[in-house]
Amino acid sequence: MTPINQLMRAIMDDQKETYEKMMGTLGIVLKGDDKNLTGKPLMKRTMQIWINAADTLLSMIVTK
């Protein structure tokens, strides 16, 4: 949970250098208009990319 907390805190505190470095390390790539987002909208989009619920649910169903 620590990486999630660190990333979300950096986004909410508008520490652009910090969260861009973390996103690169985690393989989160923002495209198009997503690059202009800040604050809560950026946090929401980052979570959508990083933790794709559809893939997670599908893998849980397949492994059960």
N, CA, C and O atoms as a Maestro MAE file, in Angstrom:
{
 s_m_m2io_version
 :::
 2.0.0
}

f_m_ct {
 s_m_title
 :::
 protein
 m_atom[256] {
  # First column is atom index #
  i_m_mmod_type
  r_m_x_coord
  r_m_y_coord
  r_m_z_coord
  i_m_residue_number
  s_m_chain_name
  s_m_pdb_residue_name
  s_m_pdb_atom_name
  i_m_atomic_number
  :::
  1 25 0.813 -1.203 0.000 1 A "MET " " N  " 7
  2 3 0.000 0.000 0.000 1 A "MET " " CA " 6
  3 2 0.859 1.271 0.000 1 A "MET " " C  " 6
  4 15 0.379 2.339 -0.381 1 A "MET " " O  " 8
  5 25 2.099 1.164 0.417 2 A "THR " " N  " 7
  6 3 2.951 2.345 0.495 2 A "THR " " CA " 6
  7 2 3.146 3.018 -0.856 2 A "THR " " C  " 6
  8 15 3.039 4.243 -0.921 2 A "THR " " O  " 8
  9 25 3.427 2.291 -1.950 3 A "PRO " " N  " 7
  10 3 3.574 2.984 -3.241 3 A "PRO " " CA " 6
  11 2 2.312 3.735 -3.655 3 A "PRO " " C  " 6
  12 15 2.391 4.831 -4.210 3 A "PRO " " O  " 8
  13 25 1.164 3.153 -3.389 4 A "ILE " " N  " 7
  14 3 -0.097 3.816 -3.724 4 A "ILE " " CA " 6
  15 2 -0.218 5.115 -2.928 4 A "ILE " " C  " 6
  16 15 -0.541 6.163 -3.486 4 A "ILE " " O  " 8
  17 25 0.042 5.039 -1.627 5 A "ASN " " N  " 7
  18 3 -0.053 6.229 -0.780 5 A "ASN " " CA " 6
  19 2 0.935 7.303 -1.209 5 A "ASN " " C  " 6
  20 15 0.579 8.479 -1.271 5 A "ASN " " O  " 8
  21 25 2.160 6.918 -1.504 6 A "GLN " " N  " 7
  22 3 3.173 7.882 -1.912 6 A "GLN " " CA " 6
  23 2 2.784 8.565 -3.223 6 A "GLN " " C  " 6
  24 15 2.906 9.782 -3.357 6 A "GLN " " O  " 8
  25 25 2.320 7.779 -4.178 7 A "LEU " " N  " 7
  26 3 1.934 8.330 -5.474 7 A "LEU " " CA " 6
  27 2 0.743 9.274 -5.333 7 A "LEU " " C  " 6
  28 15 0.751 10.373 -5.886 7 A "LEU " " O  " 8
  29 25 -0.276 8.848 -4.596 8 A "MET " " N  " 7
  30 3 -1.466 9.676 -4.431 8 A "MET " " CA " 6
  31 2 -1.133 10.968 -3.679 8 A "MET " " C  " 6
  32 15 -1.656 12.029 -4.018 8 A "MET " " O  " 8
  33 25 -0.272 10.890 -2.666 9 A "ARG " " N  " 7
  34 3 0.118 12.092 -1.912 9 A "ARG " " CA " 6
  35 2 0.881 13.057 -2.818 9 A "ARG " " C  " 6
  36 15 0.646 14.265 -2.771 9 A "ARG " " O  " 8
  37 25 1.791 12.536 -3.642 10 A "ALA " " N  " 7
  38 3 2.562 13.386 -4.555 10 A "ALA " " CA " 6
  39 2 1.641 14.074 -5.559 10 A "ALA " " C  " 6
  40 15 1.837 15.247 -5.879 10 A "ALA " " O  " 8
  41 25 0.639 13.353 -6.057 11 A "ILE " " N  " 7
  42 3 -0.312 13.940 -7.010 11 A "ILE " " CA " 6
  43 2 -1.133 15.035 -6.332 11 A "ILE " " C  " 6
  44 15 -1.283 16.126 -6.882 11 A "ILE " " O  " 8
  45 25 -1.657 14.756 -5.156 12 A "MET " " N  " 7
  46 3 -2.503 15.728 -4.473 12 A "MET " " CA " 6
  47 2 -1.715 16.958 -4.003 12 A "MET " " C  " 6
  48 15 -2.269 18.053 -3.909 12 A "MET " " O  " 8
  49 25 -0.417 16.774 -3.709 13 A "ASP " " N  " 7
  50 3 0.429 17.899 -3.298 13 A "ASP " " CA " 6
  51 2 1.060 18.601 -4.491 13 A "ASP " " C  " 6
  52 15 1.850 19.529 -4.318 13 A "ASP " " O  " 8
  53 25 0.719 18.166 -5.703 14 A "ASP " " N  " 7
  54 3 1.203 18.743 -6.959 14 A "ASP " " CA " 6
  55 2 2.735 18.735 -7.053 14 A "ASP " " C  " 6
  56 15 3.356 19.715 -7.464 14 A "ASP " " O  " 8
  57 25 3.320 17.598 -6.658 15 A "GLN " " N  " 7
  58 3 4.768 17.399 -6.763 15 A "GLN " " CA " 6
  59 2 5.045 16.679 -8.079 15 A "GLN " " C  " 6
  60 15 5.286 15.472 -8.108 15 A "GLN " " O  " 8
  61 25 5.005 17.445 -9.160 16 A "LYS " " N  " 7
  62 3 5.041 16.888 -10.510 16 A "LYS " " CA " 6
  63 2 6.279 16.031 -10.778 16 A "LYS " " C  " 6
  64 15 6.159 14.946 -11.347 16 A "LYS " " O  " 8
  65 25 7.449 16.491 -10.385 17 A "GLU " " N  " 7
  66 3 8.667 15.718 -10.627 17 A "GLU " " CA " 6
  67 2 8.598 14.369 -9.922 17 A "GLU " " C  " 6
  68 15 9.001 13.351 -10.484 17 A "GLU " " O  " 8
  69 25 8.089 14.361 -8.695 18 A "THR " " N  " 7
  70 3 8.007 13.129 -7.910 18 A "THR " " CA " 6
  71 2 7.044 12.138 -8.543 18 A "THR " " C  " 6
  72 15 7.397 10.977 -8.751 18 A "THR " " O  " 8
  73 25 5.810 12.591 -8.855 19 A "TYR " " N  " 7
  74 3 4.843 11.623 -9.373 19 A "TYR " " CA " 6
  75 2 5.160 11.193 -10.798 19 A "TYR " " C  " 6
  76 15 4.836 10.067 -11.174 19 A "TYR " " O  " 8
  77 25 5.780 12.045 -11.601 20 A "GLU " " N  " 7
  78 3 6.157 11.615 -12.947 20 A "GLU " " CA " 6
  79 2 7.235 10.539 -12.892 20 A "GLU " " C  " 6
  80 15 7.199 9.586 -13.670 20 A "GLU " " O  " 8
  81 25 8.186 10.682 -11.985 21 A "LYS " " N  " 7
  82 3 9.231 9.668 -11.816 21 A "LYS " " CA " 6
  83 2 8.621 8.349 -11.338 21 A "LYS " " C  " 6
  84 15 8.977 7.282 -11.837 21 A "LYS " " O  " 8
  85 25 7.703 8.424 -10.371 22 A "MET " " N  " 7
  86 3 7.056 7.214 -9.857 22 A "MET " " CA " 6
  87 2 6.223 6.533 -10.948 22 A "MET " " C  " 6
  88 15 6.233 5.308 -11.070 22 A "MET " " O  " 8
  89 25 5.502 7.338 -11.740 23 A "MET " " N  " 7
  90 3 4.685 6.772 -12.814 23 A "MET " " CA " 6
  91 2 5.557 6.057 -13.838 23 A "MET " " C  " 6
  92 15 5.193 4.989 -14.330 23 A "MET " " O  " 8
  93 25 6.699 6.639 -14.156 24 A "GLY " " N  " 7
  94 3 7.619 5.992 -15.092 24 A "GLY " " CA " 6
  95 2 8.118 4.663 -14.562 24 A "GLY " " C  " 6
  96 15 8.205 3.685 -15.304 24 A "GLY " " O  " 8
  97 25 8.445 4.626 -13.285 25 A "THR " " N  " 7
  98 3 8.924 3.396 -12.646 25 A "THR " " CA " 6
  99 2 7.838 2.326 -12.624 25 A "THR " " C  " 6
  100 15 8.120 1.142 -12.812 25 A "THR " " O  " 8
  101 25 6.595 2.749 -12.391 26 A "LEU " " N  " 7
  102 3 5.478 1.804 -12.299 26 A "LEU " " CA " 6
  103 2 4.884 1.441 -13.661 26 A "LEU " " C  " 6
  104 15 4.004 0.584 -13.741 26 A "LEU " " O  " 8
  105 25 5.354 2.082 -14.722 27 A "GLY " " N  " 7
  106 3 4.855 1.771 -16.062 27 A "GLY " " CA " 6
  107 2 3.521 2.420 -16.379 27 A "GLY " " C  " 6
  108 15 2.777 1.925 -17.227 27 A "GLY " " O  " 8
  109 25 3.208 3.522 -15.710 28 A "ILE " " N  " 7
  110 3 1.961 4.252 -15.956 28 A "ILE " " CA " 6
  111 2 2.258 5.330 -16.990 28 A "ILE " " C  " 6
  112 15 3.051 6.237 -16.738 28 A "ILE " " O  " 8
  113 25 1.616 5.227 -18.159 29 A "VAL " " N  " 7
  114 3 1.856 6.180 -19.242 29 A "VAL " " CA " 6
  115 2 0.578 6.973 -19.481 29 A "VAL " " C  " 6
  116 15 -0.470 6.404 -19.785 29 A "VAL " " O  " 8
  117 25 0.675 8.286 -19.341 30 A "LEU " " N  " 7
  118 3 -0.455 9.162 -19.625 30 A "LEU " " CA " 6
  119 2 -0.398 9.592 -21.083 30 A "LEU " " C  " 6
  120 15 0.669 9.921 -21.601 30 A "LEU " " O  " 8
  121 25 -1.549 9.586 -21.737 31 A "LYS " " N  " 7
  122 3 -1.613 9.940 -23.147 31 A "LYS " " CA " 6
  123 2 -2.564 11.110 -23.350 31 A "LYS " " C  " 6
  124 15 -3.516 11.291 -22.591 31 A "LYS " " O  " 8
  125 25 -2.296 11.892 -24.373 32 A "GLY " " N  " 7
  126 3 -3.196 12.970 -24.788 32 A "GLY " " CA " 6
  127 2 -3.532 13.958 -23.688 32 A "GLY " " C  " 6
  128 15 -2.646 14.507 -23.032 32 A "GLY " " O  " 8
  129 25 -4.825 14.177 -23.495 33 A "ASP " " N  " 7
  130 3 -5.305 15.157 -22.526 33 A "ASP " " CA " 6
  131 2 -5.021 14.763 -21.082 33 A "ASP " " C  " 6
  132 15 -5.051 15.614 -20.194 33 A "ASP " " O  " 8
  133 25 -4.746 13.490 -20.837 34 A "ASP " " N  " 7
  134 3 -4.451 13.034 -19.476 34 A "ASP " " CA " 6
  135 2 -3.221 13.731 -18.906 34 A "ASP " " C  " 6
  136 15 -3.113 13.895 -17.691 34 A "ASP " " O  " 8
  137 25 -2.298 14.141 -19.764 35 A "LYS " " N  " 7
  138 3 -1.075 14.804 -19.310 35 A "LYS " " CA " 6
  139 2 -1.356 16.173 -18.690 35 A "LYS " " C  " 6
  140 15 -0.547 16.676 -17.910 35 A "LYS " " O  " 8
  141 25 -2.485 16.772 -19.027 36 A "ASN " " N  " 7
  142 3 -2.828 18.097 -18.505 36 A "ASN " " CA " 6
  143 2 -3.622 18.049 -17.211 36 A "ASN " " C  " 6
  144 15 -3.897 19.095 -16.623 36 A "ASN " " O  " 8
  145 25 -3.998 16.861 -16.752 37 A "LEU " " N  " 7
  146 3 -4.791 16.739 -15.539 37 A "LEU " " CA " 6
  147 2 -3.949 17.053 -14.308 37 A "LEU " " C  " 6
  148 15 -2.734 16.857 -14.307 37 A "LEU " " O  " 8
  149 25 -4.607 17.541 -13.264 38 A "THR " " N  " 7
  150 3 -3.950 17.774 -11.980 38 A "THR " " CA " 6
  151 2 -4.910 17.390 -10.860 38 A "THR " " C  " 6
  152 15 -6.116 17.276 -11.077 38 A "THR " " O  " 8
  153 25 -4.373 17.195 -9.678 39 A "GLY " " N  " 7
  154 3 -5.194 16.931 -8.505 39 A "GLY " " CA " 6
  155 2 -6.002 15.652 -8.595 39 A "GLY " " C  " 6
  156 15 -5.522 14.620 -9.063 39 A "GLY " " O  " 8
  157 25 -7.245 15.744 -8.134 40 A "LYS " " N  " 7
  158 3 -8.109 14.568 -8.051 40 A "LYS " " CA " 6
  159 2 -8.382 13.906 -9.403 40 A "LYS " " C  " 6
  160 15 -8.370 12.677 -9.474 40 A "LYS " " O  " 8
  161 25 -8.627 14.667 -10.484 41 A "PRO " " N  " 7
  162 3 -8.825 14.009 -11.782 41 A "PRO " " CA " 6
  163 2 -7.595 13.192 -12.219 41 A "PRO " " C  " 6
  164 15 -7.733 12.111 -12.791 41 A "PRO " " O  " 8
  165 25 -6.395 13.722 -11.945 42 A "LEU " " N  " 7
  166 3 -5.175 12.988 -12.270 42 A "LEU " " CA " 6
  167 2 -5.056 11.737 -11.420 42 A "LEU " " C  " 6
  168 15 -4.679 10.676 -11.919 42 A "LEU " " O  " 8
  169 25 -5.373 11.853 -10.149 43 A "MET " " N  " 7
  170 3 -5.327 10.696 -9.253 43 A "MET " " CA " 6
  171 2 -6.288 9.610 -9.744 43 A "MET " " C  " 6
  172 15 -5.936 8.431 -9.775 43 A "MET " " O  " 8
  173 25 -7.483 10.007 -10.120 44 A "LYS " " N  " 7
  174 3 -8.490 9.061 -10.602 44 A "LYS " " CA " 6
  175 2 -8.019 8.354 -11.880 44 A "LYS " " C  " 6
  176 15 -8.132 7.134 -11.999 44 A "LYS " " O  " 8
  177 25 -7.497 9.124 -12.823 45 A "ARG " " N  " 7
  178 3 -7.030 8.549 -14.094 45 A "ARG " " CA " 6
  179 2 -5.836 7.633 -13.874 45 A "ARG " " C  " 6
  180 15 -5.728 6.589 -14.516 45 A "ARG " " O  " 8
  181 25 -4.944 8.016 -12.975 46 A "THR " " N  " 7
  182 3 -3.780 7.182 -12.665 46 A "THR " " CA " 6
  183 2 -4.210 5.832 -12.120 46 A "THR " " C  " 6
  184 15 -3.666 4.800 -12.513 46 A "THR " " O  " 8
  185 25 -5.175 5.833 -11.223 47 A "MET " " N  " 7
  186 3 -5.663 4.578 -10.655 47 A "MET " " CA " 6
  187 2 -6.361 3.732 -11.717 47 A "MET " " C  " 6
  188 15 -6.258 2.506 -11.696 47 A "MET " " O  " 8
  189 25 -7.069 4.375 -12.644 48 A "GLN " " N  " 7
  190 3 -7.733 3.629 -13.708 48 A "GLN " " CA " 6
  191 2 -6.717 2.916 -14.591 48 A "GLN " " C  " 6
  192 15 -6.948 1.787 -15.024 48 A "GLN " " O  " 8
  193 25 -5.605 3.568 -14.855 49 A "ILE " " N  " 7
  194 3 -4.568 2.963 -15.695 49 A "ILE " " CA " 6
  195 2 -3.807 1.891 -14.923 49 A "ILE " " C  " 6
  196 15 -3.577 0.792 -15.429 49 A "ILE " " O  " 8
  197 25 -3.422 2.221 -13.696 50 A "TRP " " N  " 7
  198 3 -2.547 1.341 -12.914 50 A "TRP " " CA " 6
  199 2 -3.265 0.076 -12.455 50 A "TRP " " C  " 6
  200 15 -2.738 -1.028 -12.593 50 A "TRP " " O  " 8
  201 25 -4.454 0.236 -11.915 51 A "ILE " " N  " 7
  202 3 -5.196 -0.909 -11.395 51 A "ILE " " CA " 6
  203 2 -6.460 -1.052 -12.229 51 A "ILE " " C  " 6
  204 15 -7.515 -0.520 -11.884 51 A "ILE " " O  " 8
  205 25 -6.334 -1.769 -13.313 52 A "ASN " " N  " 7
  206 3 -7.457 -1.963 -14.215 52 A "ASN " " CA " 6
  207 2 -8.410 -2.978 -13.603 52 A "ASN " " C  " 6
  208 15 -8.098 -4.167 -13.544 52 A "ASN " " O  " 8
  209 25 -9.558 -2.520 -13.151 53 A "ALA " " N  " 7
  210 3 -10.520 -3.366 -12.441 53 A "ALA " " CA " 6
  211 2 -11.033 -4.509 -13.312 53 A "ALA " " C  " 6
  212 15 -11.218 -5.620 -12.814 53 A "ALA " " O  " 8
  213 25 -11.262 -4.269 -14.575 54 A "ALA " " N  " 7
  214 3 -11.788 -5.314 -15.454 54 A "ALA " " CA " 6
  215 2 -10.815 -6.491 -15.539 54 A "ALA " " C  " 6
  216 15 -11.226 -7.645 -15.415 54 A "ALA " " O  " 8
  217 25 -9.535 -6.207 -15.747 55 A "ASP " " N  " 7
  218 3 -8.548 -7.278 -15.825 55 A "ASP " " CA " 6
  219 2 -8.399 -8.001 -14.493 55 A "ASP " " C  " 6
  220 15 -8.241 -9.221 -14.458 55 A "ASP " " O  " 8
  221 25 -8.451 -7.253 -13.408 56 A "THR " " N  " 7
  222 3 -8.322 -7.843 -12.085 56 A "THR " " CA " 6
  223 2 -9.490 -8.776 -11.792 56 A "THR " " C  " 6
  224 15 -9.284 -9.896 -11.325 56 A "THR " " O  " 8
  225 25 -10.705 -8.329 -12.060 57 A "LEU " " N  " 7
  226 3 -11.880 -9.160 -11.824 57 A "LEU " " CA " 6
  227 2 -11.857 -10.406 -12.708 57 A "LEU " " C  " 6
  228 15 -12.179 -11.500 -12.244 57 A "LEU " " O  " 8
  229 25 -11.484 -10.253 -13.957 58 A "LEU " " N  " 7
  230 3 -11.414 -11.391 -14.863 58 A "LEU " " CA " 6
  231 2 -10.398 -12.417 -14.372 58 A "LEU " " C  " 6
  232 15 -10.673 -13.616 -14.399 58 A "LEU " " O  " 8
  233 25 -9.257 -11.975 -13.936 59 A "SER " " N  " 7
  234 3 -8.254 -12.915 -13.448 59 A "SER " " CA " 6
  235 2 -8.716 -13.604 -12.173 59 A "SER " " C  " 6
  236 15 -8.381 -14.767 -11.951 59 A "SER " " O  " 8
  237 25 -9.489 -12.904 -11.318 60 A "MET " " N  " 7
  238 3 -10.011 -13.522 -10.104 60 A "MET " " CA " 6
  239 2 -11.033 -14.593 -10.456 60 A "MET " " C  " 6
  240 15 -11.064 -15.651 -9.827 60 A "MET " " O  " 8
  241 25 -11.864 -14.328 -11.449 61 A "ILE " " N  " 7
  242 3 -12.897 -15.293 -11.846 61 A "ILE " " CA " 6
  243 2 -12.243 -16.517 -12.481 61 A "ILE " " C  " 6
  244 15 -12.643 -17.646 -12.195 61 A "ILE " " O  " 8
  245 25 -11.259 -16.313 -13.323 62 A "VAL " " N  " 7
  246 3 -10.601 -17.413 -14.026 62 A "VAL " " CA " 6
  247 2 -9.841 -18.312 -13.055 62 A "VAL " " C  " 6
  248 15 -9.803 -19.529 -13.239 62 A "VAL " " O  " 8
  249 25 -9.238 -17.727 -12.028 63 A "THR " " N  " 7
  250 3 -8.427 -18.533 -11.104 63 A "THR " " CA " 6
  251 2 -9.274 -19.241 -10.042 63 A "THR " " C  " 6
  252 15 -8.764 -20.123 -9.352 63 A "THR " " O  " 8
  253 25 -10.520 -18.889 -9.897 64 A "LYS " " N  " 7
  254 3 -11.389 -19.529 -8.875 64 A "LYS " " CA " 6
  255 2 -11.938 -20.843 -9.363 64 A "LYS " " C  " 6
  256 15 -12.680 -21.508 -8.640 64 A "LYS " " O  " 8
  :::
 }
 m_bond[255] {
  # First column is bond index #
  i_m_from
  i_m_to
  i_m_order
  :::
  1 1 2 1
  2 2 3 1
  3 3 4 2
  4 3 5 1
  5 5 6 1
  6 6 7 1
  7 7 8 2
  8 7 9 1
  9 9 10 1
  10 10 11 1
  11 11 12 2
  12 11 13 1
  13 13 14 1
  14 14 15 1
  15 15 16 2
  16 15 17 1
  17 17 18 1
  18 18 19 1
  19 19 20 2
  20 19 21 1
  21 21 22 1
  22 22 23 1
  23 23 24 2
  24 23 25 1
  25 25 26 1
  26 26 27 1
  27 27 28 2
  28 27 29 1
  29 29 30 1
  30 30 31 1
  31 31 32 2
  32 31 33 1
  33 33 34 1
  34 34 35 1
  35 35 36 2
  36 35 37 1
  37 37 38 1
  38 38 39 1
  39 39 40 2
  40 39 41 1
  41 41 42 1
  42 42 43 1
  43 43 44 2
  44 43 45 1
  45 45 46 1
  46 46 47 1
  47 47 48 2
  48 47 49 1
  49 49 50 1
  50 50 51 1
  51 51 52 2
  52 51 53 1
  53 53 54 1
  54 54 55 1
  55 55 56 2
  56 55 57 1
  57 57 58 1
  58 58 59 1
  59 59 60 2
  60 59 61 1
  61 61 62 1
  62 62 63 1
  63 63 64 2
  64 63 65 1
  65 65 66 1
  66 66 67 1
  67 67 68 2
  68 67 69 1
  69 69 70 1
  70 70 71 1
  71 71 72 2
  72 71 73 1
  73 73 74 1
  74 74 75 1
  75 75 76 2
  76 75 77 1
  77 77 78 1
  78 78 79 1
  79 79 80 2
  80 79 81 1
  81 81 82 1
  82 82 83 1
  83 83 84 2
  84 83 85 1
  85 85 86 1
  86 86 87 1
  87 87 88 2
  88 87 89 1
  89 89 90 1
  90 90 91 1
  91 91 92 2
  92 91 93 1
  93 93 94 1
  94 94 95 1
  95 95 96 2
  96 95 97 1
  97 97 98 1
  98 98 99 1
  99 99 100 2
  100 99 101 1
  101 101 102 1
  102 102 103 1
  103 103 104 2
  104 103 105 1
  105 105 106 1
  106 106 107 1
  107 107 108 2
  108 107 109 1
  109 109 110 1
  110 110 111 1
  111 111 112 2
  112 111 113 1
  113 113 114 1
  114 114 115 1
  115 115 116 2
  116 115 117 1
  117 117 118 1
  118 118 119 1
  119 119 120 2
  120 119 121 1
  121 121 122 1
  122 122 123 1
  123 123 124 2
  124 123 125 1
  125 125 126 1
  126 126 127 1
  127 127 128 2
  128 127 129 1
  129 129 130 1
  130 130 131 1
  131 131 132 2
  132 131 133 1
  133 133 134 1
  134 134 135 1
  135 135 136 2
  136 135 137 1
  137 137 138 1
  138 138 139 1
  139 139 140 2
  140 139 141 1
  141 141 142 1
  142 142 143 1
  143 143 144 2
  144 143 145 1
  145 145 146 1
  146 146 147 1
  147 147 148 2
  148 147 149 1
  149 149 150 1
  150 150 151 1
  151 151 152 2
  152 151 153 1
  153 153 154 1
  154 154 155 1
  155 155 156 2
  156 155 157 1
  157 157 158 1
  158 158 159 1
  159 159 160 2
  160 159 161 1
  161 161 162 1
  162 162 163 1
  163 163 164 2
  164 163 165 1
  165 165 166 1
  166 166 167 1
  167 167 168 2
  168 167 169 1
  169 169 170 1
  170 170 171 1
  171 171 172 2
  172 171 173 1
  173 173 174 1
  174 174 175 1
  175 175 176 2
  176 175 177 1
  177 177 178 1
  178 178 179 1
  179 179 180 2
  180 179 181 1
  181 181 182 1
  182 182 183 1
  183 183 184 2
  184 183 185 1
  185 185 186 1
  186 186 187 1
  187 187 188 2
  188 187 189 1
  189 189 190 1
  190 190 191 1
  191 191 192 2
  192 191 193 1
  193 193 194 1
  194 194 195 1
  195 195 196 2
  196 195 197 1
  197 197 198 1
  198 198 199 1
  199 199 200 2
  200 199 201 1
  201 201 202 1
  202 202 203 1
  203 203 204 2
  204 203 205 1
  205 205 206 1
  206 206 207 1
  207 207 208 2
  208 207 209 1
  209 209 210 1
  210 210 211 1
  211 211 212 2
  212 211 213 1
  213 213 214 1
  214 214 215 1
  215 215 216 2
  216 215 217 1
  217 217 218 1
  218 218 219 1
  219 219 220 2
  220 219 221 1
  221 221 222 1
  222 222 223 1
  223 223 224 2
  224 223 225 1
  225 225 226 1
  226 226 227 1
  227 227 228 2
  228 227 229 1
  229 229 230 1
  230 230 231 1
  231 231 232 2
  232 231 233 1
  233 233 234 1
  234 234 235 1
  235 235 236 2
  236 235 237 1
  237 237 238 1
  238 238 239 1
  239 239 240 2
  240 239 241 1
  241 241 242 1
  242 242 243 1
  243 243 244 2
  244 243 245 1
  245 245 246 1
  246 246 247 1
  247 247 248 2
  248 247 249 1
  249 249 250 1
  250 250 251 1
  251 251 252 2
  252 251 253 1
  253 253 254 1
  254 254 255 1
  255 255 256 2
  :::
 }
}
